[in-house]
Amino acid sequence: MRQYLTFVLVRALQMATRLKMWQFLLLLGSACLASAADLPPTCSRPVYCDSKLLHHVQLAKIFNDSKTFVDLEMNYDQNKTLEDFDRLLNETNQKPSREQIKNFVDKYFTSEGQLEDWVPSDFSTNPKFISNIKDRQLRQFGLDINNIWPIISRKVKDEVFEKPEQFSLIPIKNGFIVPGGRFQEIYYWDTYWIVEGLLVSGMVNTVKGVIENLIDLLNRIGHIPNGSRWYYQERSQPPLLSAMMAIYYKYTNDTEFIKDNIESLEKEISYFLDNKLISVTKDNTDYNLLRYNAPSKGPRPESYREDYEAAEKLDESERTDFFIELKSAAESGWDFSSRWFISEDGSNEGSLTDIKIRNIVPVDLNAIFTGVLQNTANFHGLLGNTRKAARYAELAEQWRTAIQAVLWNEKEGIWFDYDIKSKLHRKYFYPSNFAPLWQGAVRHELVILNGPRVVRYLQDSGALKFPGSIPTSLDNTGEQWDFPNVWPPTVSIVVNALEAINTKKSQQLAVQVAQKFVRSCQKGFSQYKQMFEKYNAERPGEYGGGGEYTVQIGFGWSNGVVLEFLSKYGNVLTANDKPSACSIKHFD
């Protein structure tokens, strides 16, 4: 152990010559943590995260969805609940029947509900953006989407604040928008596209409250968790808080809000550097980049049975690593995808047990982090903090350099995820490949130089040929973040990347991609009277499938992306093909 720590210290000291001292200290802290024998529990609430009770209930298959149990409220305090279940185990020789477990759950837990419906005070049934939509059918569709906001708006009930230890729900003070379906809590990266849609609908006060909720979670836990449940405590999601604050400021010029919360953004930056930082050597130069990494014990509580059964054939060490890989992949938001599979031959073929996300440097995470650094620099500049503004601008530039050096593929003309072990690009189509343009993580001169090549890559990929818009991959694996599913956030990323290239061709393609997506959503809404979390690339209007649960309705980010596109392109988008030429003519 002493030799190992000596090696780590020497390596860290070598890197210190290229890092700022605070980065060096973060790296040193991470090295010490890596030597610890025990992993932390998934959260600080044993009933919901790390207990025999959780294990027995989930494996007894009392509920079709593992998430159902961990969302229940305890009728008694935690100690009594755990002690009484231990008594049941002792009385049954550690083998209670399914009926006994069900009776215990019925007595000790309730599903009466922890949230109440809420109508935001700034909601309007006739928002201003509607008047800018030229097509009559899409104008009605925009109204229909806008009117979903109160249906998926929630507030935490008083009893959660009064007895917080009896809930997995983390109490947050302001009203918020849930994604919908089984997802009845706030989710971190979903909220970015929800915020975009709310702002289009003119709901700036609601957006301010939603962002304040995320900041409260950040200050309470030390980072923004995957969602506002305690069982998400040990993992985050793509850090889009600063992007939400930037777009909120764009609509409001609320400088006081930026001033009050700038330190929280710095706290999030420190969290990601402390926990996700990795050094990558390319062409004899070391670069700092981020990866997803969410180490904690055991399966994901909300998918406990599924994770446990998937790991049945693994030995103890492999099982421990597998559970960490699953949670790290969930942290990415892409749970799950061939994007994270590394098979024995290094390809993206395989199954869940081939997830090796901790060996992958993701394009989108590092692009988003560049945006975090640049937004923080811009905010400090706005507040007159010139030294801090320069510091964060310099860090953003370091990240741009690293992204271009490590993730850009000169031959293909696009950015790819990077396999740390094989030291190779993962040359597969994913919409995340375009994220650096979306987040301003590419220098202006390189956008001009390489933009046409990125457009050509997209055209040559075959991803544009599908009538239901751009799929999340071109590999049909049965995982939900793969073909043929179309996910709203990834469509938004591609459209914004094309806009950033700012050529006639890229602008035309941006409209075309948005057009296909809006039409698919409108067709589905006409048929089902619902918005779905994901759609089918081959069958416009049909919902997507695959993964661990049935398709969910609502749906927060789908609504947000549709409203984003209607706001940007409402004067040219159409619900059918008849006048489609106008979308091209607009950019002549």
VOVEXBA-923945 format. One record per residue (C-alpha): x, y, z. Coordinates in steps of 0.02 Angstrom, whole numbers, plus 50000, padded with zeros to 5 digits. Example, Ala and Ser with C-alpha at 12.3 -4.5 7.8 and 13.67 -1.06 7.14 Angstrom:
BEGIN
<atom <50615, 49775, 50390>>
<atom <50684, 49947, 50357>>
//
This chain:
BEGIN
<atom <50000, 50000, 50000>>
<atom <50143, 50119, 50044>>
<atom <50224, 50091, 49874>>
<atom <50057, 50123, 49789>>
<atom <50031, 50287, 49880>>
<atom <50210, 50340, 49841>>
<atom <50177, 50308, 49656>>
<atom <50016, 50408, 49664>>
<atom <50103, 50554, 49751>>
<atom <50246, 50556, 49624>>
<atom <50124, 50550, 49479>>
<atom <50020, 50689, 49556>>
<atom <50174, 50798, 49584>>
<atom <50223, 50776, 49402>>
<atom <50051, 50835, 49349>>
<atom <50057, 50981, 49471>>
<atom <50177, 51074, 49356>>
<atom <50038, 51082, 49227>>
<atom <49890, 51106, 49344>>
<atom <49840, 51247, 49458>>
<atom <49872, 51207, 49640>>
<atom <49689, 51184, 49681>>
<atom <49676, 51056, 49540>>
<atom <49827, 50966, 49612>>
<atom <49744, 50955, 49783>>
<atom <49585, 50888, 49706>>
<atom <49686, 50754, 49615>>
<atom <49778, 50708, 49775>>
<atom <49613, 50692, 49869>>
<atom <49544, 50580, 49733>>
<atom <49696, 50467, 49743>>
<atom <49673, 50443, 49930>>
<atom <49490, 50403, 49909>>
<atom <49534, 50273, 49776>>
<atom <49634, 50174, 49905>>
<atom <49488, 50156, 50026>>
<atom <49432, 49976, 50051>>
<atom <49246, 50005, 50068>>
<atom <49126, 50091, 49950>>
<atom <48997, 50211, 50021>>
<atom <48815, 50155, 50026>>
<atom <48705, 50216, 49885>>
<atom <48630, 50343, 50005>>
<atom <48611, 50389, 50189>>
<atom <48437, 50312, 50204>>
<atom <48465, 50124, 50236>>
<atom <48282, 50075, 50212>>
<atom <48288, 50140, 50034>>
<atom <48469, 50105, 49990>>
<atom <48565, 49979, 50094>>
<atom <48466, 49855, 50198>>
<atom <48406, 49675, 50207>>
<atom <48231, 49746, 50195>>
<atom <48268, 49824, 50025>>
<atom <48349, 49663, 49964>>
<atom <48206, 49548, 50015>>
<atom <48066, 49662, 49955>>
<atom <48142, 49692, 49785>>
<atom <48185, 49509, 49752>>
<atom <48011, 49454, 49809>>
<atom <47941, 49546, 49656>>
<atom <47798, 49622, 49753>>
<atom <47793, 49764, 49628>>
<atom <47814, 49754, 49440>>
<atom <47929, 49906, 49445>>
<atom <48071, 49909, 49573>>
<atom <48051, 50098, 49585>>
<atom <47879, 50080, 49663>>
<atom <47945, 50017, 49830>>
<atom <48082, 50145, 49854>>
<atom <47957, 50285, 49819>>
<atom <47842, 50231, 49962>>
<atom <47825, 50326, 50126>>
<atom <47869, 50240, 50291>>
<atom <47727, 50234, 50417>>
<atom <47852, 50224, 50561>>
<atom <48026, 50289, 50590>>
<atom <48175, 50205, 50509>>
<atom <48239, 50116, 50666>>
<atom <48073, 50034, 50705>>
<atom <48049, 49983, 50524>>
<atom <48220, 49900, 50513>>
<atom <48211, 49820, 50686>>
<atom <48040, 49746, 50654>>
<atom <48097, 49675, 50488>>
<atom <48249, 49597, 50572>>
<atom <48128, 49516, 50693>>
<atom <48030, 49444, 50547>>
<atom <48191, 49376, 50473>>
<atom <48238, 49292, 50637>>
<atom <48065, 49217, 50655>>
<atom <48073, 49142, 50480>>
<atom <48254, 49081, 50483>>
<atom <48301, 49223, 50363>>
<atom <48177, 49156, 50233>>
<atom <48012, 49251, 50243>>
<atom <47883, 49204, 50113>>
<atom <47827, 49324, 49979>>
<atom <47660, 49343, 50069>>
<atom <47746, 49385, 50234>>
<atom <47853, 49515, 50148>>
<atom <47701, 49589, 50061>>
<atom <47605, 49598, 50226>>
<atom <47754, 49686, 50306>>
<atom <47761, 49814, 50165>>
<atom <47573, 49843, 50175>>
<atom <47586, 49879, 50362>>
<atom <47745, 49982, 50366>>
<atom <47731, 50081, 50204>>
<atom <47601, 50184, 50113>>
<atom <47581, 50256, 49939>>
<atom <47461, 50397, 49984>>
<atom <47570, 50521, 49892>>
<atom <47704, 50646, 49940>>
<atom <47667, 50775, 49806>>
<atom <47518, 50885, 49770>>
<atom <47459, 50958, 49606>>
<atom <47510, 51137, 49577>>
<atom <47464, 51269, 49449>>
<atom <47608, 51393, 49424>>
<atom <47551, 51572, 49450>>
<atom <47632, 51630, 49287>>
<atom <47550, 51497, 49179>>
<atom <47448, 51566, 49034>>
<atom <47331, 51473, 48917>>
<atom <47376, 51597, 48779>>
<atom <47565, 51625, 48780>>
<atom <47641, 51753, 48662>>
<atom <47745, 51632, 48559>>
<atom <47588, 51553, 48485>>
<atom <47558, 51704, 48373>>
<atom <47725, 51672, 48285>>
<atom <47675, 51497, 48227>>
<atom <47617, 51508, 48046>>
<atom <47542, 51334, 48022>>
<atom <47367, 51318, 48095>>
<atom <47387, 51137, 48151>>
<atom <47554, 51172, 48234>>
<atom <47482, 51327, 48317>>
<atom <47350, 51217, 48399>>
<atom <47484, 51088, 48441>>
<atom <47587, 51224, 48526>>
<atom <47436, 51272, 48632>>
<atom <47406, 51090, 48677>>
<atom <47586, 51068, 48732>>
<atom <47584, 51230, 48831>>
<atom <47427, 51172, 48922>>
<atom <47515, 51015, 48983>>
<atom <47623, 51117, 49104>>
<atom <47494, 51121, 49246>>
<atom <47461, 50935, 49223>>
<atom <47643, 50891, 49264>>
<atom <47673, 51029, 49393>>
<atom <47697, 50976, 49575>>
<atom <47738, 51039, 49749>>
<atom <47805, 50937, 49894>>
<atom <47674, 50909, 50030>>
<atom <47699, 50983, 50204>>
<atom <47716, 50813, 50287>>
<atom <47876, 50778, 50190>>
<atom <47953, 50933, 50270>>
<atom <47883, 50883, 50441>>
<atom <47943, 50701, 50436>>
<atom <48083, 50700, 50306>>
<atom <48165, 50543, 50378>>
<atom <48013, 50438, 50326>>
<atom <48026, 50478, 50140>>
<atom <48146, 50443, 49999>>
<atom <48086, 50607, 49923>>
<atom <48202, 50753, 49961>>
<atom <48094, 50903, 50010>>
<atom <48119, 51054, 49897>>
<atom <48031, 51218, 49931>>
<atom <47970, 51278, 49761>>
<atom <47850, 51202, 49638>>
<atom <47927, 51107, 49493>>
<atom <47890, 51008, 49335>>
<atom <47902, 50819, 49340>>
<atom <47946, 50725, 49181>>
<atom <47789, 50618, 49196>>
<atom <47738, 50436, 49216>>
<atom <47844, 50342, 49343>>
<atom <47957, 50493, 49362>>
<atom <47872, 50595, 49498>>
<atom <48020, 50697, 49558>>
<atom <48134, 50828, 49485>>
<atom <48272, 50761, 49371>>
<atom <48432, 50856, 49342>>
<atom <48469, 50854, 49156>>
<atom <48286, 50837, 49105>>
<atom <48259, 51005, 49188>>
<atom <48367, 51097, 49061>>
<atom <48246, 51063, 48917>>
<atom <48097, 51087, 49032>>
<atom <48166, 51259, 49076>>
<atom <48187, 51300, 48891>>
<atom <48004, 51258, 48861>>
<atom <47943, 51353, 49014>>
<atom <48034, 51508, 48957>>
<atom <47956, 51495, 48784>>
<atom <47789, 51489, 48876>>
<atom <47835, 51648, 48969>>
<atom <47847, 51563, 49140>>
<atom <48003, 51650, 49206>>
<atom <47952, 51646, 49390>>
<atom <47923, 51459, 49381>>
<atom <48095, 51438, 49302>>
<atom <48177, 51540, 49440>>
<atom <48097, 51428, 49571>>
<atom <48148, 51270, 49480>>
<atom <48329, 51327, 49470>>
<atom <48324, 51375, 49655>>
<atom <48270, 51197, 49693>>
<atom <48422, 51128, 49603>>
<atom <48536, 51250, 49694>>
<atom <48460, 51196, 49861>>
<atom <48498, 51015, 49818>>
<atom <48675, 51063, 49770>>
<atom <48706, 51154, 49933>>
<atom <48626, 51017, 50038>>
<atom <48712, 50866, 49960>>
<atom <48869, 50942, 49884>>
<atom <48812, 50911, 49706>>
<atom <48648, 50902, 49612>>
<atom <48592, 50720, 49619>>
<atom <48520, 50622, 49473>>
<atom <48347, 50664, 49544>>
<atom <48265, 50727, 49704>>
<atom <48262, 50557, 49790>>
<atom <48387, 50504, 49921>>
<atom <48428, 50345, 49825>>
<atom <48505, 50455, 49689>>
<atom <48621, 50536, 49817>>
<atom <48786, 50461, 49757>>
<atom <48769, 50505, 49573>>
<atom <48739, 50664, 49476>>
<atom <48696, 50695, 49293>>
<atom <48764, 50806, 49153>>
<atom <48799, 50974, 49239>>
<atom <48677, 51091, 49153>>
<atom <48641, 51209, 49299>>
<atom <48747, 51350, 49229>>
<atom <48663, 51330, 49059>>
<atom <48493, 51348, 49142>>
<atom <48552, 51504, 49232>>
<atom <48621, 51574, 49069>>
<atom <48459, 51551, 48973>>
<atom <48359, 51618, 49122>>
<atom <48470, 51773, 49123>>
<atom <48447, 51793, 48935>>
<atom <48259, 51808, 48963>>
<atom <48263, 51914, 49122>>
<atom <48429, 52008, 49145>>
<atom <48413, 51957, 49328>>
<atom <48589, 52001, 49385>>
<atom <48546, 51985, 49570>>
<atom <48501, 51802, 49544>>
<atom <48671, 51771, 49464>>
<atom <48759, 51864, 49605>>
<atom <48667, 51765, 49739>>
<atom <48709, 51597, 49663>>
<atom <48879, 51612, 49578>>
<atom <48964, 51520, 49722>>
<atom <48850, 51371, 49695>>
<atom <48912, 51356, 49516>>
<atom <49090, 51355, 49581>>
<atom <49042, 51219, 49704>>
<atom <48976, 51111, 49562>>
<atom <49136, 51138, 49463>>
<atom <49238, 51080, 49613>>
<atom <49128, 50926, 49632>>
<atom <49155, 50871, 49453>>
<atom <49342, 50905, 49459>>
<atom <49356, 50814, 49624>>
<atom <49258, 50660, 49572>>
<atom <49263, 50644, 49382>>
<atom <49434, 50712, 49331>>
<atom <49549, 50600, 49230>>
<atom <49715, 50632, 49143>>
<atom <49731, 50573, 48963>>
<atom <49898, 50568, 48873>>
<atom <49891, 50603, 48687>>
<atom <50045, 50633, 48578>>
<atom <50155, 50645, 48734>>
<atom <50046, 50781, 48810>>
<atom <49935, 50761, 48964>>
<atom <49759, 50830, 48955>>
<atom <49628, 50846, 49092>>
<atom <49454, 50785, 49047>>
<atom <49303, 50713, 49137>>
<atom <49221, 50543, 49139>>
<atom <49066, 50477, 49227>>
<atom <49106, 50389, 49390>>
<atom <48978, 50351, 49527>>
<atom <49053, 50226, 49650>>
<atom <48939, 50157, 49786>>
<atom <48886, 49988, 49854>>
<atom <48757, 49874, 49777>>
<atom <48627, 49885, 49640>>
<atom <48530, 50042, 49599>>
<atom <48387, 50043, 49726>>
<atom <48259, 50097, 49597>>
<atom <48311, 49953, 49482>>
<atom <48372, 49834, 49617>>
<atom <48299, 49671, 49553>>
<atom <48348, 49705, 49373>>
<atom <48528, 49744, 49422>>
<atom <48541, 49598, 49541>>
<atom <48477, 49473, 49412>>
<atom <48591, 49543, 49276>>
<atom <48741, 49512, 49391>>
<atom <48696, 49335, 49444>>
<atom <48833, 49250, 49341>>
<atom <48971, 49368, 49399>>
<atom <49090, 49337, 49543>>
<atom <49093, 49456, 49691>>
<atom <49227, 49572, 49623>>
<atom <49149, 49578, 49450>>
<atom <48978, 49610, 49528>>
<atom <49045, 49758, 49628>>
<atom <49120, 49835, 49472>>
<atom <48964, 49799, 49370>>
<atom <48851, 49891, 49492>>
<atom <48968, 50042, 49488>>
<atom <48967, 50039, 49298>>
<atom <48776, 50036, 49296>>
<atom <48765, 50184, 49414>>
<atom <48897, 50279, 49318>>
<atom <48801, 50247, 49156>>
<atom <48642, 50307, 49241>>
<atom <48738, 50464, 49290>>
<atom <48766, 50498, 49105>>
<atom <48578, 50504, 49074>>
<atom <48602, 50372, 48937>>
<atom <48543, 50220, 49034>>
<atom <48576, 50114, 48939>>
<atom <48662, 50117, 48769>>
<atom <48788, 50027, 48659>>
<atom <48884, 50188, 48681>>
<atom <48948, 50121, 48847>>
<atom <48979, 49941, 48791>>
<atom <49160, 49887, 48773>>
<atom <49168, 49705, 48721>>
<atom <49326, 49599, 48724>>
<atom <49371, 49657, 48548>>
<atom <49346, 49839, 48600>>
<atom <49186, 49864, 48498>>
<atom <49017, 49931, 48555>>
<atom <48936, 49761, 48534>>
<atom <48877, 49664, 48686>>
<atom <48754, 49678, 48829>>
<atom <48736, 49765, 48997>>
<atom <48879, 49665, 49074>>
<atom <48993, 49743, 48943>>
<atom <48963, 49920, 49010>>
<atom <49132, 50000, 49042>>
<atom <49085, 50183, 49048>>
<atom <49224, 50225, 49170>>
<atom <49348, 50183, 49032>>
<atom <49265, 50307, 48914>>
<atom <49294, 50495, 48900>>
<atom <49124, 50559, 48838>>
<atom <49112, 50699, 48711>>
<atom <48953, 50775, 48782>>
<atom <49007, 50778, 48965>>
<atom <49165, 50873, 48922>>
<atom <49075, 50990, 48803>>
<atom <48947, 51029, 48938>>
<atom <49085, 51056, 49066>>
<atom <49168, 51179, 48948>>
<atom <49002, 51270, 48944>>
<atom <48997, 51270, 49134>>
<atom <49170, 51349, 49143>>
<atom <49129, 51479, 49009>>
<atom <48961, 51524, 49085>>
<atom <49043, 51546, 49255>>
<atom <49176, 51657, 49176>>
<atom <49040, 51760, 49091>>
<atom <48942, 51778, 49252>>
<atom <49097, 51837, 49347>>
<atom <49130, 51962, 49208>>
<atom <48951, 52024, 49222>>
<atom <48976, 52050, 49409>>
<atom <49142, 52139, 49386>>
<atom <49247, 51997, 49458>>
<atom <49382, 52013, 49326>>
<atom <49511, 51897, 49405>>
<atom <49389, 51754, 49427>>
<atom <49317, 51786, 49254>>
<atom <49492, 51768, 49180>>
<atom <49526, 51612, 49282>>
<atom <49370, 51520, 49225>>
<atom <49391, 51579, 49046>>
<atom <49567, 51507, 49048>>
<atom <49500, 51341, 49113>>
<atom <49366, 51339, 48978>>
<atom <49502, 51366, 48848>>
<atom <49603, 51222, 48923>>
<atom <49451, 51110, 48903>>
<atom <49426, 51166, 48722>>
<atom <49607, 51122, 48687>>
<atom <49588, 50951, 48768>>
<atom <49427, 50912, 48675>>
<atom <49507, 50954, 48509>>
<atom <49667, 50859, 48547>>
<atom <49590, 50701, 48619>>
<atom <49413, 50687, 48550>>
<atom <49422, 50763, 48376>>
<atom <49450, 50639, 48235>>
<atom <49532, 50726, 48089>>
<atom <49497, 50588, 47964>>
<atom <49310, 50574, 48003>>
<atom <49283, 50759, 48035>>
<atom <49190, 50737, 48200>>
<atom <49218, 50715, 48387>>
<atom <49210, 50540, 48459>>
<atom <49209, 50466, 48634>>
<atom <49382, 50404, 48683>>
<atom <49427, 50232, 48753>>
<atom <49556, 50262, 48889>>
<atom <49626, 50085, 48889>>
<atom <49642, 50056, 48702>>
<atom <49684, 50240, 48673>>
<atom <49567, 50240, 48523>>
<atom <49417, 50339, 48466>>
<atom <49251, 50248, 48473>>
<atom <49199, 50281, 48293>>
<atom <49012, 50259, 48307>>
<atom <48870, 50378, 48267>>
<atom <48788, 50457, 48419>>
<atom <48707, 50630, 48424>>
<atom <48823, 50668, 48571>>
<atom <48965, 50680, 48444>>
<atom <48898, 50852, 48399>>
<atom <48891, 50920, 48577>>
<atom <49048, 51030, 48570>>
<atom <48963, 51144, 48443>>
<atom <48805, 51152, 48550>>
<atom <48902, 51204, 48705>>
<atom <49025, 51326, 48626>>
<atom <49168, 51206, 48661>>
<atom <49250, 51239, 48492>>
<atom <49354, 51391, 48448>>
<atom <49272, 51505, 48320>>
<atom <49406, 51480, 48189>>
<atom <49387, 51291, 48204>>
<atom <49198, 51304, 48185>>
<atom <49227, 51395, 48021>>
<atom <49362, 51272, 47966>>
<atom <49278, 51109, 48017>>
<atom <49093, 51153, 48015>>
<atom <49065, 51095, 47835>>
<atom <49154, 50931, 47876>>
<atom <49038, 50902, 48024>>
<atom <48888, 50931, 47911>>
<atom <48960, 50807, 47787>>
<atom <48986, 50679, 47925>>
<atom <48804, 50695, 47976>>
<atom <48745, 50675, 47797>>
<atom <48858, 50525, 47764>>
<atom <48808, 50439, 47928>>
<atom <48636, 50393, 47865>>
<atom <48554, 50465, 48022>>
<atom <48456, 50594, 47920>>
<atom <48360, 50466, 47816>>
<atom <48233, 50419, 47949>>
<atom <48060, 50499, 47942>>
<atom <48046, 50513, 48131>>
<atom <48204, 50619, 48149>>
<atom <48378, 50572, 48211>>
<atom <48395, 50410, 48310>>
<atom <48505, 50401, 48464>>
<atom <48618, 50273, 48379>>
<atom <48620, 50164, 48225>>
<atom <48634, 50002, 48325>>
<atom <48476, 49907, 48372>>
<atom <48526, 49827, 48537>>
<atom <48360, 49828, 48630>>
<atom <48428, 49962, 48747>>
<atom <48324, 50119, 48755>>
<atom <48464, 50239, 48710>>
<atom <48493, 50152, 48544>>
<atom <48407, 50132, 48376>>
<atom <48267, 50156, 48333>>
<atom <48230, 50273, 48478>>
<atom <48229, 50461, 48453>>
<atom <48262, 50556, 48614>>
<atom <48211, 50741, 48620>>
<atom <48370, 50806, 48705>>
<atom <48486, 50727, 48576>>
<atom <48383, 50799, 48433>>
<atom <48397, 50970, 48517>>
<atom <48586, 50948, 48532>>
<atom <48604, 50911, 48346>>
<atom <48492, 51056, 48294>>
<atom <48587, 51179, 48402>>
<atom <48754, 51111, 48339>>
<atom <48698, 51139, 48160>>
<atom <48643, 51315, 48203>>
<atom <48815, 51350, 48278>>
<atom <48900, 51303, 48114>>
<atom <48799, 51444, 48037>>
<atom <48811, 51402, 47853>>
<atom <48667, 51397, 47730>>
<atom <48674, 51207, 47724>>
<atom <48685, 51184, 47912>>
<atom <48538, 51301, 47941>>
<atom <48434, 51207, 47813>>
<atom <48475, 51041, 47898>>
<atom <48434, 51113, 48070>>
<atom <48259, 51158, 48009>>
<atom <48237, 50989, 47925>>
<atom <48287, 50893, 48082>>
<atom <48171, 50999, 48189>>
<atom <48032, 50980, 48060>>
<atom <48037, 50790, 48067>>
<atom <48038, 50788, 48256>>
<atom <47893, 50910, 48277>>
<atom <47790, 50819, 48148>>
<atom <47820, 50652, 48234>>
<atom <47767, 50724, 48402>>
<atom <47615, 50809, 48326>>
<atom <47561, 50650, 48238>>
<atom <47580, 50551, 48400>>
<atom <47483, 50681, 48498>>
<atom <47342, 50679, 48371>>
<atom <47329, 50491, 48387>>
<atom <47361, 50461, 48572>>
<atom <47328, 50632, 48652>>
<atom <47493, 50608, 48744>>
<atom <47674, 50663, 48732>>
<atom <47802, 50525, 48756>>
<atom <47978, 50526, 48828>>
<atom <48049, 50449, 48667>>
<atom <47991, 50415, 48489>>
<atom <48024, 50294, 48346>>
<atom <48140, 50350, 48205>>
<atom <48059, 50233, 48078>>
<atom <47877, 50262, 48125>>
<atom <47834, 50446, 48153>>
<atom <47711, 50473, 48294>>
<atom <47746, 50304, 48375>>
<atom <47828, 50296, 48545>>
<atom <47997, 50215, 48574>>
<atom <48030, 50055, 48669>>
<atom <48167, 49948, 48744>>
<atom <48255, 49964, 48909>>
<atom <48196, 49926, 49085>>
<atom <48022, 50002, 49090>>
<atom <47874, 50040, 48977>>
<atom <47869, 50206, 48886>>
<atom <47820, 50353, 48996>>
<atom <47699, 50492, 48955>>
<atom <47698, 50676, 49003>>
<atom <47828, 50719, 48954>>
<atom <47938, 50858, 49018>>
<atom <48084, 50868, 48899>>
<atom <47983, 50815, 48747>>
<atom <47868, 50963, 48778>>
<atom <48017, 51077, 48804>>
<atom <48103, 51029, 48642>>
<atom <47944, 51046, 48539>>
<atom <47916, 51220, 48611>>
<atom <48099, 51264, 48577>>
<atom <48078, 51217, 48394>>
<atom <47909, 51301, 48375>>
<atom <47982, 51459, 48450>>
<atom <48135, 51459, 48335>>
<atom <48056, 51398, 48174>>
<atom <47869, 51427, 48197>>
<atom <47860, 51536, 48042>>
<atom <47924, 51395, 47928>>
<atom <47877, 51228, 48009>>
<atom <47725, 51138, 47941>>
<atom <47619, 50991, 47995>>
<atom <47623, 50911, 47822>>
<atom <47726, 50910, 47663>>
<atom <47621, 51024, 47554>>
<atom <47714, 51190, 47584>>
<atom <47878, 51112, 47641>>
<atom <47986, 51213, 47520>>
<atom <47965, 51367, 47629>>
<atom <48085, 51297, 47758>>
<atom <48225, 51297, 47628>>
<atom <48178, 51464, 47550>>
<atom <48187, 51548, 47720>>
<atom <48376, 51532, 47723>>
<atom <48412, 51578, 47541>>
//
